[in-house]
Amino acid sequence: MTITNIVLILVVLAIAGYLVFYIVKKKKTAEVEATIDVDDKTYTIEKMIEFVKKRLDEITKINLYDIGLSEEELKRRKNKKYELKKALKGCTYGDANDKKYVKELIYDLLEKEYGVTESNISKAIPFDIPSLLTAQDKFDILIHAYKKEFAYEALTELIKKYNLAELKYLEGETKPSYVITEHEIEEIYEKENIMLSFSDKLDIVVQRIYQHYKGYSSIDEIRDMNIDGVSGGVSGLPESFLSQVAQIDGDYLNQVAEHKVPRACDSIWIFFQGKSIRLAFLSFGTEAELKRVCQNIYKYNNPGQLSDTNGYKINEMKDGSRVVVVRPSFSETWAFFVRKFDVKRATLEQLVVDEGKEDAIELLKFLVKGARIVSITGEQGSGKTTLLMGMIENIYETMNIRVQETAFELHLRKIYPTRNILTFRETDTISGQEGLDVQKKTDGSVNIIGEVATDPVASWMIQAAQVASKFTLFTHHAKTFPDLVTALRNSMLRTGVFNDEKTAEEQVVQVLNFDVHQVKDFRGKRYIERITECIPVEDKNEYTYDHRKEKTLEGKFDKFFDNATHYFTKSTDKKLYTYRNILEYIDGEYVITNPISNENIKEMRNNMDEVDVEAFDKFIEKHWGNKMKETVTVSSEPAEEKPKKRGRKPKTKI
């Protein structure tokens, strides 16, 4: 074969390749043009979602080796393809960077391929005709405008500016509630008078498309905000109830259809500064959309399948938020609860803000530096976990910290990346008890238990506090101090560690030093109600030998029955502890009340460095006077054993 023939063959192959490429490209263009068949519905949100799904599916599934790319271009396209696949997966876990990447790609697809322009974008959302905008449209525009200035504080700023977190009476209701209504959003939109550029409008459309495609529907932007949490499916009528009502009361069903009676899918609540606020202007639209959000929101790190037999999942999201998802038949409807913990704000100075805060903060710091075993109690949402995070800051750097949680919430290594901290959590195969057993073998100085919620964990916590670590911090849901002691005692009994109530209670009060009780009032205000010290009662020998002095048998019986009375009192109604409040919240002010016991002061001083001992002594002197300080200082040194005074020496028989 001559060189001329070889050249001709190569030319023919090149022309054939070009023709194939041209035909494929023309076919693809025709498909896109067929997809974008311009009519009144072309630029609706639904049509654009279909287009975006199809194009992203094509991009991620295309076989790059069939296109005939150069090696360098092939490598670049492969990296882009991998990056997109990773982002599409990561954005469903709550990753802000992946979400941003996917939204930017959707933006480019709509602008460059789909042909969205200033003239047709209003077919998706009627930006130019405010009367046609829904409450959700107006809210999305408000959040977009505020987010440009305040980033993730946008919702907080909006609520504070217009006092939306206040109790209000709705029409036809006799009791006030926390709710943000459609009417309020419309009023705010009119007052703000926001001017949008084409880029702003397209950003809002892209967000709407994203939240129905890969995001969390109507709560997608809300979930990213710096608030305490968001939940859905927790109010309104379940779908199962509606099907029953349809057979009995047609009028009631019509009211539901007209959205006069809220459904479960209309239920969106936020947890904002201790208040649960219903967003009455937002909705998931359908039960299927609420179900989709519930099925996707918990998937980070593959925690297992949410099924009818396993009707709940507790997990964390990529940004550290805790998420709990429930489903029928475990719950009456699909529902989710996302709790966010702002690690940047978890300092005692930011959490304790009322009058007298200086004394309260100092006392909390001394309890931690003095290595006291401290419980933090209170109802759900009262700020126990956040206060615990603030207290941990004051643990000495030399101490290794070991944490046990149900789901990762504290994220202490994000705040203190240079400290020796390791966190364990329960899994389907590893119980909290086993996790705490492992902790004993990890050279930890401080045990922190995110929540003492089960009997085995409560039981082990008491045992570990006695022998396994220098001190322990934990949270609990007890309402009063006696309730806390009783709950821990009962956990010890139920796990079989002890069989006798008194013995179990004695072990609890010997371990427990202080209780910090958090309260959230009906207006959502959170504060420390009290700091209580537990004082074990010493078991004094109250028996006497006075019967020996009695001459008559009747007198001896009287003295014997006195001793018998003491015995039965100790056996049946033995008082094992007393407790007193060291600090109380009175009329909006933190007030130091009773002094700390000498025993605890002595132990606290022994665990502090010299600088903190000096500051602690000044604190004692300020609140309880010099006399107590001198007593404590003297008692901090071990007293010399003095010879016991003896009575009259008995005569010795020889």
LUMMAR-971392 format. One line per field, with one value per residue (C-alpha): residue number from 1; x, y, z. Coordinates in Angstrom, 3 decimals. Layout:
<vonus>
resi = NUM|...
u = X|...
v = Y|...
w = Z|...
</vonus>
This chain:
<vonus>
resi = 1|2|3|4|5|6|7|8|9|10|11|12|13|14|15|16|17|18|19|20|21|22|23|24|25|26|27|28|29|30|31|32|33|34|35|36|37|38|39|40|41|42|43|44|45|46|47|48|49|50|51|52|53|54|55|56|57|58|59|60|61|62|63|64|65|66|67|68|69|70|71|72|73|74|75|76|77|78|79|80|81|82|83|84|85|86|87|88|89|90|91|92|93|94|95|96|97|98|99|100|101|102|103|104|105|106|107|108|109|110|111|112|113|114|115|116|117|118|119|120|121|122|123|124|125|126|127|128|129|130|131|132|133|134|135|136|137|138|139|140|141|142|143|144|145|146|147|148|149|150|151|152|153|154|155|156|157|158|159|160|161|162|163|164|165|166|167|168|169|170|171|172|173|174|175|176|177|178|179|180|181|182|183|184|185|186|187|188|189|190|191|192|193|194|195|196|197|198|199|200|201|202|203|204|205|206|207|208|209|210|211|212|213|214|215|216|217|218|219|220|221|222|223|224|225|226|227|228|229|230|231|232|233|234|235|236|237|238|239|240|241|242|243|244|245|246|247|248|249|250|251|252|253|254|255|256|257|258|259|260|261|262|263|264|265|266|267|268|269|270|271|272|273|274|275|276|277|278|279|280|281|282|283|284|285|286|287|288|289|290|291|292|293|294|295|296|297|298|299|300|301|302|303|304|305|306|307|308|309|310|311|312|313|314|315|316|317|318|319|320|321|322|323|324|325|326|327|328|329|330|331|332|333|334|335|336|337|338|339|340|341|342|343|344|345|346|347|348|349|350|351|352|353|354|355|356|357|358|359|360|361|362|363|364|365|366|367|368|369|370|371|372|373|374|375|376|377|378|379|380|381|382|383|384|385|386|387|388|389|390|391|392|393|394|395|396|397|398|399|400|401|402|403|404|405|406|407|408|409|410|411|412|413|414|415|416|417|418|419|420|421|422|423|424|425|426|427|428|429|430|431|432|433|434|435|436|437|438|439|440|441|442|443|444|445|446|447|448|449|450|451|452|453|454|455|456|457|458|459|460|461|462|463|464|465|466|467|468|469|470|471|472|473|474|475|476|477|478|479|480|481|482|483|484|485|486|487|488|489|490|491|492|493|494|495|496|497|498|499|500|501|502|503|504|505|506|507|508|509|510|511|512|513|514|515|516|517|518|519|520|521|522|523|524|525|526|527|528|529|530|531|532|533|534|535|536|537|538|539|540|541|542|543|544|545|546|547|548|549|550|551|552|553|554|555|556|557|558|559|560|561|562|563|564|565|566|567|568|569|570|571|572|573|574|575|576|577|578|579|580|581|582|583|584|585|586|587|588|589|590|591|592|593|594|595|596|597|598|599|600|601|602|603|604|605|606|607|608|609|610|611|612|613|614|615|616|617|618|619|620|621|622|623|624|625|626|627|628|629|630|631|632|633|634|635|636|637|638|639|640|641|642|643|644|645|646|647|648|649|650|651|652|653|654
u = 0.000|1.414|1.676|-0.898|-3.479|-2.817|-3.313|-6.562|-7.872|-7.047|-8.790|-11.884|-11.918|-11.554|-14.440|-16.586|-15.779|-16.701|-19.995|-20.872|-20.025|-22.098|-25.100|-24.946|-24.667|-27.557|-29.693|-28.957|-29.779|-33.033|-33.842|-33.189|-35.292|-38.032|-37.820|-37.925|-41.022|-41.876|-45.416|-47.108|-45.912|-42.290|-40.924|-42.939|-41.097|-42.389|-41.079|-37.713|-37.386|-37.974|-35.306|-32.752|-33.305|-32.870|-29.726|-27.998|-28.846|-27.270|-24.147|-23.572|-24.324|-22.601|-19.814|-16.849|-14.814|-17.300|-16.911|-13.328|-11.767|-8.071|-6.368|-6.195|-9.820|-10.948|-9.236|-10.764|-14.277|-13.927|-12.995|-15.973|-18.292|-16.992|-17.271|-20.892|-21.829|-20.238|-22.021|-25.417|-24.983|-23.501|-26.071|-28.807|-26.817|-26.842|-23.432|-23.532|-20.633|-22.187|-25.509|-23.816|-22.066|-25.293|-27.215|-24.512|-24.710|-28.526|-28.147|-25.861|-28.137|-31.192|-29.439|-27.295|-29.276|-32.897|-33.024|-34.378|-34.346|-35.661|-38.781|-39.819|-38.594|-41.807|-43.684|-41.991|-42.616|-44.621|-42.019|-43.528|-47.073|-46.985|-50.699|-50.036|-47.129|-47.919|-46.805|-44.033|-42.862|-42.707|-40.912|-38.331|-37.696|-37.334|-34.919|-32.858|-32.581|-31.697|-29.267|-27.203|-26.615|-26.805|-25.903|-27.174|-28.490|-31.106|-34.107|-33.045|-32.754|-36.129|-37.865|-36.225|-36.854|-40.596|-41.117|-42.430|-41.542|-44.243|-47.405|-50.437|-54.117|-55.347|-58.861|-61.335|-58.834|-59.081|-55.497|-52.324|-49.699|-46.369|-47.151|-46.040|-49.006|-49.432|-50.771|-47.584|-45.352|-47.390|-47.153|-43.394|-42.982|-44.803|-42.719|-39.405|-40.155|-37.356|-35.974|-34.671|-32.196|-32.428|-29.628|-31.597|-34.743|-32.880|-31.236|-34.687|-35.993|-32.898|-33.452|-37.095|-36.023|-33.219|-35.375|-37.895|-35.190|-32.432|-33.277|-35.730|-38.719|-40.050|-37.662|-34.479|-33.259|-34.720|-32.733|-29.481|-30.220|-28.671|-31.755|-32.264|-34.108|-36.909|-39.535|-42.323|-45.350|-46.027|-49.434|-52.429|-54.543|-52.861|-53.788|-55.317|-57.694|-58.843|-59.824|-61.994|-63.606|-64.397|-66.911|-68.689|-68.381|-68.067|-68.209|-65.213|-63.232|-64.092|-62.691|-59.466|-59.298|-59.665|-56.807|-59.072|-58.068|-54.303|-53.048|-49.923|-48.078|-48.900|-46.980|-43.682|-42.325|-39.079|-37.385|-36.151|-34.479|-36.422|-39.776|-41.605|-43.051|-45.458|-44.895|-48.536|-47.647|-45.458|-46.410|-44.897|-47.921|-48.562|-48.100|-45.736|-43.408|-43.299|-42.525|-39.713|-38.098|-38.350|-36.778|-33.814|-32.997|-31.502|-29.326|-25.867|-23.303|-25.810|-27.518|-29.754|-33.195|-36.251|-38.957|-42.274|-40.531|-37.879|-40.085|-37.569|-33.994|-31.706|-28.715|-26.687|-26.364|-23.104|-23.177|-23.552|-27.318|-29.154|-32.058|-34.818|-37.239|-40.387|-42.895|-46.143|-47.028|-44.691|-46.130|-49.456|-47.779|-44.370|-42.425|-38.875|-37.064|-33.805|-31.925|-29.002|-26.259|-24.344|-20.885|-19.616|-22.090|-21.671|-19.775|-21.058|-20.773|-23.181|-25.566|-25.936|-27.115|-29.414|-28.657|-26.107|-24.612|-21.038|-21.620|-23.444|-20.669|-17.930|-19.696|-20.115|-16.443|-15.344|-17.512|-15.776|-12.267|-12.913|-13.648|-17.161|-19.585|-22.286|-25.649|-27.459|-31.203|-34.242|-36.942|-36.359|-35.226|-34.240|-30.596|-28.931|-26.594|-25.628|-24.835|-22.786|-20.747|-20.141|-18.985|-16.541|-14.487|-13.293|-11.908|-8.120|-6.166|-4.213|-7.306|-8.331|-12.048|-14.166|-17.748|-20.660|-23.757|-26.811|-26.095|-23.152|-24.252|-21.450|-18.805|-16.168|-13.269|-14.626|-14.300|-11.089|-9.133|-5.880|-7.325|-7.384|-11.082|-12.797|-16.550|-18.425|-22.061|-24.589|-25.168|-27.533|-24.933|-23.100|-25.131|-24.408|-23.306|-20.688|-19.501|-18.999|-17.123|-14.721|-14.207|-12.641|-9.734|-8.983|-7.015|-9.767|-9.740|-13.244|-16.338|-19.059|-22.383|-24.561|-27.770|-28.400|-31.520|-31.395|-31.024|-27.719|-26.090|-27.341|-26.072|-22.675|-22.388|-22.679|-20.108|-17.694|-18.002|-16.829|-13.742|-13.209|-12.540|-11.643|-15.115|-18.207|-20.596|-23.966|-27.468|-30.786|-34.488|-35.298|-37.510|-36.337|-33.255|-35.078|-36.476|-32.913|-31.727|-34.791|-34.396|-30.717|-31.466|-34.233|-31.899|-29.385|-32.127|-33.564|-30.172|-29.596|-26.508|-28.254|-31.310|-31.816|-33.257|-31.335|-28.007|-28.589|-29.640|-26.626|-24.312|-26.027|-25.778|-22.171|-21.289|-23.505|-22.100|-24.105|-27.141|-27.591|-31.277|-32.203|-35.677|-37.487|-40.540|-43.715|-42.298|-39.224|-36.761|-34.031|-32.142|-30.573|-33.277|-30.961|-27.622|-28.148|-25.569|-26.114|-24.931|-24.795|-25.939|-23.289|-24.373|-23.854|-24.003|-26.924|-27.172|-26.449|-25.479|-27.629|-29.546|-26.514|-27.009|-30.631|-31.306|-34.780|-35.886|-38.520|-35.844|-33.630|-36.566|-37.189|-33.589|-33.640|-36.759|-35.058|-32.265|-34.806|-36.643|-33.386|-32.767|-36.180|-36.052|-32.753|-34.063|-37.371|-36.996|-33.293|-32.437|-29.448|-28.961|-29.965|-29.744|-29.598|-29.541|-26.223|-27.631|-31.219|-32.934|-35.142|-37.175|-34.954|-31.665|-29.116|-28.624|-26.023|-27.932|-26.435|-22.710|-21.044|-20.288|-16.789|-16.217|-16.867|-14.859|-11.914|-12.082|-12.523|-9.454|-7.393|-8.241|-7.523|-4.248|-2.869|-4.381|-7.863|-7.554|-6.846|-9.819|-12.036|-11.039|-11.984|-15.341|-15.964|-14.933|-17.174|-20.303|-19.891|-17.352|-13.857|-14.890|-15.848|-12.683|-10.496|-12.384|-11.960|-8.300|-7.538|-9.633|-7.938|-4.870|-5.230|-5.674|-3.321|-4.932|-5.319|-5.392|-8.900|-9.885|-10.445|-12.836|-12.190|-9.826|-11.668|-10.365|-8.416|-8.991|-5.831
v = 0.000|3.346|6.432|8.153|5.427|5.672|9.447|9.051|6.491|8.829|11.749|9.613|8.467|12.069|13.222|10.285|11.084|14.728|13.757|11.411|14.135|16.700|14.364|13.554|17.236|18.152|15.394|16.601|20.191|18.976|17.107|20.228|22.311|19.693|19.835|23.624|23.857|27.436|27.899|29.302|26.429|26.320|28.580|27.255|25.818|22.296|22.343|23.731|21.043|18.386|19.952|20.247|16.627|15.409|17.455|16.590|12.943|13.166|14.878|12.276|9.227|10.191|7.833|10.160|7.536|7.543|11.253|11.077|13.590|14.287|12.796|16.146|17.021|13.519|13.875|17.315|16.119|13.035|15.225|17.501|14.511|13.051|16.435|16.812|13.311|13.989|17.357|15.885|13.319|15.687|18.451|16.131|15.739|19.445|20.353|24.099|23.934|21.105|22.934|26.073|24.079|22.397|25.684|27.412|24.609|24.876|28.654|28.150|25.509|27.749|30.860|29.352|26.296|26.773|30.387|32.042|35.820|38.951|38.790|35.213|34.600|36.053|33.062|30.983|33.436|36.622|39.050|42.011|41.539|41.554|40.730|37.339|36.454|33.827|34.197|31.686|33.710|36.870|35.051|33.642|37.151|38.569|35.829|36.272|40.034|39.656|36.837|39.124|41.383|39.083|35.634|32.890|35.445|36.537|34.880|36.033|39.637|39.480|38.099|40.622|43.625|42.990|41.374|38.192|36.053|37.583|35.969|36.873|36.056|34.591|35.198|32.917|31.769|32.566|31.714|33.367|31.410|31.851|31.998|33.955|34.482|35.033|38.531|39.490|38.338|40.355|43.496|43.098|42.604|45.860|47.759|46.434|47.410|45.199|45.887|42.744|42.476|39.647|37.844|38.053|36.738|33.832|33.035|32.792|30.587|28.369|27.988|27.005|24.396|23.105|22.676|20.517|18.557|17.890|20.095|19.942|21.600|24.736|24.443|24.225|27.786|27.909|24.823|26.575|29.611|30.139|29.201|26.540|24.109|23.323|20.583|19.419|17.132|17.855|19.540|19.445|16.512|13.252|11.751|8.688|10.892|12.723|9.477|8.540|11.996|11.909|9.119|10.991|14.752|16.110|19.758|19.271|17.768|20.781|23.065|21.043|21.269|25.054|25.116|26.444|23.432|22.704|19.300|17.519|18.630|22.258|21.882|23.781|24.989|26.673|26.662|30.208|31.428|28.935|29.488|27.075|29.247|27.942|29.249|29.360|30.807|27.843|24.330|21.227|21.169|17.428|14.467|12.974|16.000|15.782|12.070|12.807|15.273|12.798|10.023|12.195|14.409|11.696|9.856|11.276|8.509|5.759|5.242|2.456|2.260|3.976|1.314|0.305|-2.120|0.470|3.542|6.162|7.274|9.518|10.866|13.989|16.010|17.089|20.498|18.920|19.351|16.563|15.067|12.757|11.266|9.246|7.557|5.594|3.225|4.282|7.808|9.007|10.834|11.425|13.990|15.240|17.335|19.148|20.677|22.983|23.788|26.991|26.115|29.681|31.045|28.409|30.483|31.176|34.929|34.681|32.213|33.787|37.361|38.450|40.688|39.078|37.092|37.693|35.666|32.893|32.591|32.594|29.875|27.655|28.082|27.172|24.026|22.808|23.838|22.272|18.933|18.611|16.037|18.265|17.407|19.838|19.250|20.734|20.090|19.551|22.708|24.467|24.782|21.942|20.859|24.443|25.248|22.057|23.206|26.552|24.888|22.569|25.604|25.944|22.422|22.564|21.961|19.125|16.943|14.466|14.612|11.613|12.134|9.700|10.790|9.301|11.423|13.771|17.172|18.761|18.702|19.801|19.216|21.929|24.399|23.003|21.332|21.144|19.399|15.672|14.942|11.829|11.323|8.022|7.471|4.652|2.631|-0.186|-2.720|-0.846|0.250|3.261|0.875|-0.723|2.694|3.808|0.574|1.364|4.885|3.439|2.192|5.464|7.424|10.000|12.431|13.838|11.895|13.918|12.227|14.172|12.786|10.216|8.827|5.068|2.969|1.297|4.669|6.178|3.184|3.219|6.972|6.564|3.770|5.654|8.799|6.770|5.175|5.698|9.435|12.574|14.018|13.787|16.242|15.041|16.194|14.800|15.650|15.723|18.603|18.811|17.690|14.889|13.710|13.502|11.405|9.148|8.657|7.733|5.447|3.650|3.172|1.488|-0.826|-1.658|-2.636|-4.959|-3.206|-2.938|-4.635|-2.322|1.185|2.788|1.370|2.523|6.012|6.230|5.549|8.271|11.004|10.101|10.735|13.675|17.067|19.798|20.189|23.119|23.412|25.103|26.526|27.671|29.757|29.994|32.991|30.991|32.733|30.374|30.824|28.965|28.597|27.291|25.667|23.052|21.287|17.725|17.131|13.487|13.003|11.432|8.185|9.018|6.380|7.486|4.340|4.633|2.357|4.233|1.075|-0.004|2.922|2.051|0.173|-1.105|-3.490|-0.988|1.701|-0.679|-1.525|2.186|2.741|-0.390|0.814|4.183|2.364|0.174|3.318|4.721|1.427|1.223|4.926|4.335|1.196|2.600|6.367|7.007|10.445|9.992|13.562|17.163|19.743|23.502|26.097|27.914|30.228|31.128|33.160|35.639|38.376|38.384|38.377|35.724|35.736|33.800|32.312|29.532|28.775|25.730|23.049|22.940|19.442|20.533|23.753|21.738|19.331|22.184|24.027|20.820|20.461|24.067|25.733|28.527|31.364|29.852|29.003|32.674|33.778|31.163|32.363|35.920|34.622|32.877|35.961|38.211|36.145|34.260|36.263|35.874|33.431|30.755|31.345|30.824|27.674|26.274|27.224|25.474|22.435|22.065|20.625|17.161|17.551|15.798|12.924|13.927|11.388|10.628|11.919|9.067|8.933|7.429|4.498|1.336|-0.703|-3.740|-6.987|-8.743
w = 0.000|-1.097|1.075|-1.138|-0.398|3.367|3.274|1.307|3.826|6.739|4.992|4.374|8.031|9.245|7.013|8.202|11.830|11.320|9.660|12.561|15.096|13.120|12.898|16.644|17.530|15.211|16.688|20.233|19.242|17.721|20.939|23.011|20.615|20.820|24.587|24.489|22.372|23.156|24.355|27.420|29.623|28.456|31.168|34.112|37.106|36.324|32.729|33.796|36.512|33.835|31.602|34.427|35.495|31.925|31.215|34.468|33.891|30.420|31.759|34.484|32.290|29.035|27.904|27.395|25.521|22.608|21.848|20.597|22.987|23.380|26.435|28.222|27.432|28.454|31.819|32.371|31.439|33.678|36.645|35.927|35.683|38.954|40.673|39.551|40.713|44.088|44.402|43.444|46.208|48.803|48.412|49.728|52.978|53.808|52.330|51.516|49.020|47.004|46.995|45.664|42.901|41.722|41.753|39.672|37.086|36.945|36.525|33.502|31.953|32.182|30.888|28.123|26.946|27.965|26.912|30.047|29.571|31.234|29.061|29.838|33.408|34.855|33.435|36.152|39.005|38.225|39.581|37.680|38.994|42.835|43.081|41.445|43.769|46.410|50.033|49.343|46.318|48.437|51.255|48.810|47.453|50.982|52.056|48.862|49.446|53.138|52.438|50.171|53.183|56.220|54.778|57.107|59.626|57.045|58.693|62.161|60.974|59.232|62.337|64.668|62.436|62.190|65.651|64.092|67.140|69.338|70.691|68.595|68.340|65.065|63.801|65.550|68.202|71.913|72.846|71.549|69.623|67.887|64.174|61.102|58.813|55.088|55.780|57.683|54.821|52.317|54.494|54.891|51.121|50.437|53.004|51.692|48.062|46.734|43.225|41.516|38.652|36.100|37.932|41.221|39.539|37.985|41.356|42.956|40.133|40.391|44.145|43.558|40.981|43.194|46.299|44.425|42.593|45.138|48.135|51.022|49.375|51.114|54.091|52.010|52.607|56.135|57.164|56.224|58.418|61.852|63.850|66.532|64.287|61.857|61.771|59.491|59.596|63.280|62.938|60.617|59.500|58.411|55.043|56.737|58.725|55.593|53.867|56.872|57.007|53.274|53.854|56.673|56.207|52.668|53.786|56.066|53.194|51.033|53.752|53.727|49.914|50.158|52.725|55.478|57.600|57.542|56.467|57.693|54.558|55.448|58.713|58.859|62.211|63.186|66.583|67.094|70.304|72.412|70.663|68.380|65.595|62.930|59.407|58.315|54.885|53.839|52.782|51.216|48.928|48.951|51.283|48.678|48.910|52.729|52.387|49.891|52.295|55.189|53.108|52.033|54.997|57.244|54.666|55.547|56.235|55.304|58.697|57.371|55.860|57.332|57.009|58.489|60.833|61.771|61.965|63.120|62.498|64.554|62.640|61.984|58.778|57.180|58.868|62.329|62.673|64.475|62.525|63.738|61.182|61.945|59.658|59.776|61.355|64.172|63.968|62.607|59.724|58.162|60.222|60.778|63.375|62.630|65.572|64.902|67.426|66.816|68.158|67.667|70.199|72.906|75.498|78.984|78.411|75.460|77.108|80.564|79.953|82.794|85.779|88.107|85.209|86.442|89.626|87.739|85.127|87.796|89.767|86.683|85.814|89.336|89.318|86.149|87.225|90.622|88.878|90.305|88.911|87.458|85.920|83.628|83.823|82.122|79.557|75.849|74.099|77.332|76.231|78.154|75.356|74.500|78.154|78.387|75.373|77.107|80.340|78.547|77.496|81.107|81.489|81.901|78.691|80.320|80.683|77.972|77.146|76.154|74.975|74.621|72.636|70.941|67.842|67.304|68.651|70.667|67.894|70.393|68.004|65.706|68.570|70.113|67.286|69.282|72.343|73.111|72.484|71.147|70.785|70.624|69.747|69.834|66.671|65.726|66.838|69.639|72.662|74.834|77.600|75.332|74.162|77.746|78.506|75.650|77.036|80.182|78.083|76.257|78.912|79.411|82.335|81.829|80.789|79.082|78.404|75.982|77.441|80.177|78.511|79.179|82.316|81.319|80.537|83.827|85.753|84.080|84.517|88.297|88.306|86.040|88.154|91.133|89.592|85.846|85.459|87.348|86.916|84.729|83.063|81.785|80.852|82.082|81.754|85.512|86.701|90.338|92.222|94.131|90.745|89.402|92.363|92.137|88.357|88.657|91.620|89.696|86.728|89.027|90.331|86.895|85.498|88.457|89.812|93.199|94.659|97.612|97.116|99.953|98.829|95.238|96.364|98.661|95.707|93.635|96.283|97.078|93.406|92.424|93.470|91.703|89.473|87.071|86.134|82.850|82.219|79.094|79.968|77.891|76.000|74.953|77.298|78.508|81.756|84.685|87.338|90.063|90.839|93.549|95.736|96.891|100.480|101.621|105.216|107.413|109.029|112.690|115.393|117.543|119.655|123.395|126.264|128.776|129.652|131.711|134.043|134.748|137.985|137.184|134.479|133.321|132.850|130.889|128.564|127.965|126.894|124.755|122.930|122.319|120.479|118.654|117.502|116.090|114.277|112.647|111.682|109.882|108.218|107.004|106.648|106.500|105.105|102.802|101.559|101.807|99.051|98.891|96.156|95.779|93.118|92.203|89.497|91.370|89.633|86.551|88.491|89.427|93.196|95.207|98.156|100.299|100.690|99.161|101.772|103.219|101.821|98.238|98.643|99.913|96.946|94.456|95.756|95.546|91.817|90.792|89.875|92.074|90.037|90.152|93.874|94.564|92.436|94.101|97.563|96.595|95.316|98.646|100.614|98.520|99.001|102.265|104.265|105.716|108.412|105.903|103.880|106.943|107.857|104.381|104.125|107.393|106.485|103.100|104.803|106.309|110.037|112.393|114.196|117.828|120.606|121.759|125.172|127.526|130.425|133.819|133.488|134.427|137.286|136.202|137.927|138.962
</vonus>
